[in-house]
Amino acid sequence: MKNKKIMIVEDEKIVAMDIKDSLENFGYSVPCMASKGEDALKMAEAYHPDLILMDIVLKGKMDGVETARIIHDTLNIPIIYLTAYSDEKTLQRAKMTAPFGHILKPFEERELRTNIEIALHKNELEKEKLFEKEKWITSILNNIGDAIITTDPKGKIKLINPLAQALTGYREEEALGKNIEEIFKVVCEDTGEYAGSPTDKVLKEGSFYGLADQTILISKNDNNIPVDILGSPINNRNNETIGTVIIFYDIKERKDIEKSFMSFKTNGNT
């Protein structure tokens, strides 16, 4: 676990420097230190450390718990809390941020090192489990008989399976990271007007079936493909929406059958 980057967020400068000396003696690097939550957010995003030691009581408007919550939700960096005291309400808030440890000050170097090693090891194991889980899920999505696109909450494409690539005409390397509207271009068949963003509809309404009446997908090669569209949110363990999954089907064959049936019915009546 050597050469890991550990960020210190501590409002007492002398304590912060003592911790920094200890970490460097352990073989870790300390790329940055902060005493305010606002500064910690900027530094965490800039340096993306492997672990953050977070004092619960900080200078400024944000305490350590609020700072940790934002870092956990946006950057997913493991955090160990450092505190001399905490009331029950604060401790309950702290638990909601899923910390990797909690150390009461004053603490010994051995205690600090042990907690850091455990947190880093636990994080590595969770990354491995997540990687294996993602590979398993990706394998299923790539082999399923539906066209599937997943996005982040801003509509950036995170996954586009082979069938979705075939229908849209865009390869995976062209689609990943793009706004879904750039790749998944759908219009209303009757008016030719834009049918709307499926991601926006999911975020506003939750799961849906049908983006609009009679939707047409316009592929990269300008092919018009009638499609049915389903959308659902992707939620984390706190039931917060972290993305969307869009499933769509080529219904040209079905529409052709419907037209043939209607034509037959009409001719039969005449």
C-alpha positions as CSV (number, residue, x, y, z in Angstrom):
1,M,0.0,0.0,0.0
2,K,3.0,2.3,-0.3
3,N,3.1,5.3,-2.6
4,K,-0.6,5.9,-1.9
5,K,-1.7,9.6,-1.8
6,I,-3.5,10.7,1.4
7,M,-5.1,14.0,1.8
8,I,-5.5,15.6,5.3
9,V,-8.4,17.8,6.1
10,E,-7.8,19.2,9.6
11,D,-8.5,22.7,11.0
12,E,-5.6,22.7,13.5
13,K,-2.4,23.3,11.6
14,I,-0.1,21.8,14.2
15,V,-2.1,18.6,14.3
16,A,-2.2,18.5,10.5
17,M,1.6,18.8,10.3
18,D,2.1,16.1,12.8
19,I,-0.2,13.8,10.9
20,K,1.6,14.7,7.6
21,D,5.0,13.8,9.2
22,S,3.6,10.5,10.4
23,L,2.1,9.6,7.0
24,E,5.4,10.4,5.2
25,N,7.3,8.3,7.7
26,F,4.9,5.4,6.9
27,G,5.8,5.8,3.2
28,Y,2.7,7.6,2.0
29,S,2.6,10.9,0.1
30,V,0.5,13.9,1.2
31,P,-0.2,16.0,-1.9
32,C,-2.4,18.5,-0.1
33,M,-3.9,19.6,3.1
34,A,-7.0,21.7,3.9
35,S,-8.7,23.3,6.9
36,K,-12.0,24.2,5.3
37,G,-14.6,22.0,3.6
38,E,-14.8,24.2,0.6
39,D,-11.1,24.0,0.0
40,A,-11.1,20.2,0.6
41,L,-13.7,19.7,-2.2
42,K,-11.5,21.6,-4.7
43,M,-8.3,19.7,-3.7
44,A,-10.0,16.3,-3.7
45,E,-11.2,16.9,-7.3
46,A,-7.8,18.2,-8.3
47,Y,-5.6,15.6,-6.7
48,H,-8.0,12.7,-6.4
49,P,-6.2,11.1,-3.4
50,D,-6.4,7.4,-2.5
51,L,-7.7,8.2,1.0
52,I,-8.8,11.3,2.9
53,L,-8.3,11.8,6.7
54,M,-11.2,14.1,7.6
55,D,-11.7,16.1,10.8
56,I,-15.4,16.4,11.6
57,V,-15.0,20.0,13.0
58,L,-13.7,22.3,10.3
59,K,-13.4,26.0,9.7
60,G,-15.8,27.7,7.3
61,K,-19.5,26.9,6.5
62,M,-19.2,23.2,5.9
63,D,-18.2,20.7,8.5
64,G,-16.4,17.5,7.8
65,V,-19.5,15.3,7.5
66,E,-21.1,17.5,4.8
67,T,-17.7,17.7,3.0
68,A,-17.4,13.9,3.2
69,R,-20.9,13.4,1.9
70,I,-20.2,15.5,-1.2
71,I,-16.9,13.8,-1.8
72,H,-18.4,10.3,-1.3
73,D,-21.3,11.1,-3.8
74,T,-19.2,12.8,-6.5
75,L,-15.7,11.3,-6.3
76,N,-16.1,8.1,-4.3
77,I,-12.9,8.5,-2.4
78,P,-12.7,6.5,0.9
79,I,-12.7,8.6,4.1
80,I,-11.5,8.1,7.7
81,Y,-12.9,10.5,10.2
82,L,-10.7,12.2,12.8
83,T,-12.4,13.8,15.8
84,A,-11.8,14.6,19.4
85,Y,-15.5,14.5,20.2
86,S,-18.9,14.2,18.5
87,D,-22.5,14.3,19.6
88,E,-24.8,11.4,18.7
89,K,-26.6,13.4,16.0
90,T,-23.3,14.2,14.2
91,L,-22.2,10.6,14.5
92,Q,-25.4,9.4,12.9
93,R,-24.8,11.9,10.0
94,A,-21.3,10.6,9.7
95,K,-22.5,7.0,9.4
96,M,-24.6,8.0,6.4
97,T,-21.5,8.9,4.4
98,A,-20.2,5.3,4.6
99,P,-16.7,6.1,6.2
100,F,-13.9,3.6,6.1
101,G,-12.9,4.3,9.7
102,H,-13.3,6.6,12.7
103,I,-10.4,7.6,14.9
104,L,-10.7,9.5,18.1
105,K,-8.1,12.1,18.9
106,P,-5.6,11.9,20.4
107,F,-4.4,8.7,18.8
108,E,-1.2,6.8,18.5
109,E,0.8,6.4,15.3
110,R,0.2,2.6,15.3
111,E,-3.6,3.2,15.5
112,L,-3.4,5.7,12.6
113,R,-1.3,3.4,10.5
114,T,-3.5,0.3,11.2
115,N,-6.7,2.2,10.3
116,I,-5.2,3.5,7.1
117,E,-3.9,0.1,6.0
118,I,-7.3,-1.5,6.7
119,A,-9.2,1.3,4.8
120,L,-6.9,1.1,1.8
121,H,-7.1,-2.7,1.7
122,K,-10.9,-2.6,2.0
123,N,-11.1,-0.1,-0.8
124,E,-9.0,-2.2,-3.1
125,L,-11.2,-5.2,-2.4
126,E,-14.4,-3.2,-3.1
127,K,-12.8,-2.0,-6.4
128,E,-12.1,-5.6,-7.4
129,K,-15.6,-6.7,-6.5
130,L,-17.1,-3.7,-8.4
131,F,-14.9,-4.4,-11.4
132,E,-16.0,-8.1,-11.5
133,K,-19.6,-7.0,-11.1
134,E,-19.3,-4.5,-13.9
135,K,-17.8,-7.1,-16.2
136,W,-20.6,-9.5,-15.4
137,I,-23.3,-6.8,-16.0
138,T,-21.6,-5.6,-19.2
139,S,-21.5,-9.2,-20.5
140,I,-25.2,-9.6,-19.9
141,L,-26.1,-6.3,-21.5
142,N,-23.9,-7.0,-24.5
143,N,-25.5,-10.3,-25.2
144,I,-29.1,-9.4,-24.4
145,G,-31.5,-9.2,-27.3
146,D,-32.5,-5.6,-26.7
147,A,-30.8,-2.3,-27.7
148,I,-29.6,-0.6,-24.5
149,I,-27.9,2.7,-23.7
150,T,-27.0,3.8,-20.1
151,T,-26.2,7.3,-19.1
152,D,-25.1,9.4,-16.1
153,P,-27.5,11.9,-14.6
154,K,-26.4,14.5,-17.1
155,G,-27.2,12.3,-20.1
156,K,-23.6,11.3,-21.0
157,I,-23.5,7.8,-22.4
158,K,-21.7,5.3,-20.2
159,L,-22.6,2.1,-22.1
160,I,-24.1,1.3,-25.5
161,N,-24.5,-2.4,-26.3
162,P,-23.9,-3.9,-29.8
163,L,-27.6,-3.9,-30.8
164,A,-27.9,-0.2,-29.9
165,Q,-24.8,0.5,-31.9
166,A,-26.3,-1.3,-34.9
167,L,-29.6,0.6,-34.7
168,T,-28.1,4.0,-34.1
169,G,-25.2,3.5,-36.5
170,Y,-22.6,4.7,-34.0
171,R,-19.7,2.6,-32.7
172,E,-19.0,2.4,-29.0
173,E,-15.9,4.6,-29.3
174,E,-18.0,7.3,-31.0
175,A,-20.8,7.2,-28.5
176,L,-19.2,6.9,-25.1
177,G,-19.1,10.2,-23.3
178,K,-21.5,11.9,-25.7
179,N,-24.8,13.4,-24.8
180,I,-27.5,10.8,-25.6
181,E,-29.3,13.3,-27.8
182,E,-26.3,13.3,-30.2
183,I,-26.5,9.6,-30.7
184,F,-30.1,8.6,-30.0
185,K,-31.9,11.0,-32.3
186,V,-35.7,10.4,-32.1
187,V,-38.5,12.4,-33.6
188,C,-42.3,12.1,-33.8
189,E,-43.3,10.3,-36.9
190,D,-46.3,12.5,-37.7
191,T,-44.6,15.9,-37.2
192,G,-40.9,15.3,-37.5
193,E,-40.4,17.2,-34.3
194,Y,-37.8,16.3,-31.7
195,A,-39.4,13.7,-29.3
196,G,-37.4,14.8,-26.3
197,S,-34.5,13.5,-24.2
198,P,-35.2,10.1,-22.6
199,T,-32.8,10.9,-19.8
200,D,-34.7,14.1,-18.9
201,K,-38.0,12.2,-19.0
202,V,-36.6,9.5,-16.6
203,L,-35.2,12.1,-14.2
204,K,-38.5,14.0,-14.2
205,E,-41.0,11.2,-14.2
206,G,-39.2,8.0,-13.3
207,S,-39.7,4.9,-15.4
208,F,-41.6,5.3,-18.6
209,Y,-42.9,3.3,-21.6
210,G,-43.0,5.4,-24.8
211,L,-41.1,8.7,-25.2
212,A,-43.8,10.0,-27.5
213,D,-46.4,8.6,-29.9
214,Q,-45.0,7.0,-33.0
215,T,-41.3,7.7,-32.5
216,I,-38.7,7.4,-35.2
217,L,-35.0,6.8,-34.6
218,I,-32.8,8.6,-37.2
219,S,-29.6,6.7,-37.5
220,K,-26.2,8.0,-38.3
221,N,-26.8,7.0,-42.0
222,D,-30.2,8.8,-42.0
223,N,-32.2,5.6,-41.8
224,N,-35.6,6.1,-40.2
225,I,-36.4,3.3,-37.8
226,P,-39.7,3.1,-35.9
227,V,-38.9,2.3,-32.3
228,D,-40.6,1.6,-28.9
229,I,-38.7,3.2,-26.0
230,L,-38.5,2.4,-22.3
231,G,-36.6,4.3,-19.7
232,S,-35.7,3.6,-16.0
233,P,-33.6,5.3,-13.4
234,I,-30.4,3.7,-12.0
235,N,-30.4,4.3,-8.2
236,N,-27.7,3.8,-5.6
237,R,-28.2,2.2,-2.2
238,N,-29.5,5.5,-0.9
239,N,-32.2,5.5,-3.6
240,E,-30.5,8.5,-5.3
241,T,-30.6,8.5,-9.1
242,I,-27.1,8.1,-10.5
243,G,-28.0,7.4,-14.1
244,T,-30.6,6.1,-16.5
245,V,-31.0,3.0,-18.7
246,I,-32.8,3.4,-22.0
247,I,-34.1,0.3,-23.9
248,F,-35.4,0.5,-27.4
249,Y,-36.8,-1.9,-30.0
250,D,-37.0,-1.8,-33.8
251,I,-40.7,-2.3,-34.4
252,K,-40.6,-1.9,-38.2
253,E,-41.7,-5.5,-38.8
254,R,-44.6,-5.1,-36.3
255,K,-45.7,-1.9,-38.0
256,D,-45.5,-3.5,-41.4
257,I,-47.7,-6.4,-40.2
258,E,-50.2,-3.9,-38.7
259,K,-50.4,-2.0,-42.0
260,S,-50.9,-5.2,-43.9
261,F,-53.7,-6.2,-41.5
262,M,-55.4,-2.9,-41.8
263,S,-55.1,-2.9,-45.6
264,F,-56.5,-6.5,-45.7
265,K,-59.3,-5.5,-43.3
266,T,-60.2,-2.4,-45.4
267,N,-60.1,-4.3,-48.7
268,G,-62.2,-7.1,-47.1
269,N,-64.8,-4.7,-46.0
270,T,-65.1,-3.2,-49.4
